[in-house]
Amino acid sequence: MLVNVIITGVGGQGNVLASQILGRAAVEKGLQVTIGETFGLSQRGGSVMSHIRISDLKQYGPLIPPNRADVIVGLEPLETIRIFPEYGNEQTALLINSRPIYPLNVIAGDVHYPSPEWIRDIITETGTPLYWLDATPLAVELGGPIMLNMIMLGALCELPFVPVEKGDLEGVLAAIFPESKLKANFKALEMGGELIQKYRK
C-alpha cells in the first residue's frame, strides 16, 4: 500500500502543520512515512506544498513523482489547479476549499484572479473526483481561518483509501496541543468529516 498525499496552499494557512500531524498519526499506526515540502515566499502568502507519502512497505523518496498523487488537499483553489497538471491524474481525488486568498497584485488590480466557479467548472470537466468544500466559514465559526487546516484534515480522513482516521489525528493533537485548544480542533476534524459525508447522501 502506498498513498501519496499533497497538501497545498499559501503561507500562513497551516499546511505544514497539517502535514506533520498527518504524518505523525500514520507513524503511530506503524506505517512508513516520508514528508517533503516546497516553499515559495511562504511568509508573504507565497505557495507552500507538502508531499506526504504513507506506506506499509517501505519509506519512499520525499517528493511524489509527476502525476502520481492519490489525493490533493487544496487549502486555496488557484494553488490547487496550478499543481494539478503536474501531480494529478484522472483518478486523483481533489479536496478543495472554495475560498480564495487574493495576492496583493490581485487586490491592487494588476492581475486577474479567476472566479472560484470557473476553477470548479474547469476541474469538473476533467472528470477527476472533486470535493468542493466551503470550509473557510466553518473555520471562522471555530475561531478563525487558521482552523481551516484541521477541517481539511478531517475531510481527508473520510476518504476510504486514506489509512488514517479521525481518532488517530485526535491522538496526535492531544499530544502536541494544550488542552485549551483541543475542543475547537476536535470539532474542526468533525466538521471536515461531515463535509465529505454530505457528498455521499
Summary of the structure (lengths in Angstrom):
residues: 201
radius of gyration: 16.0
end to end distance: 28.5
largest distance: 49.9
contacts: 672
relative contact order: 0.16
helix: 46%
strand: 19%
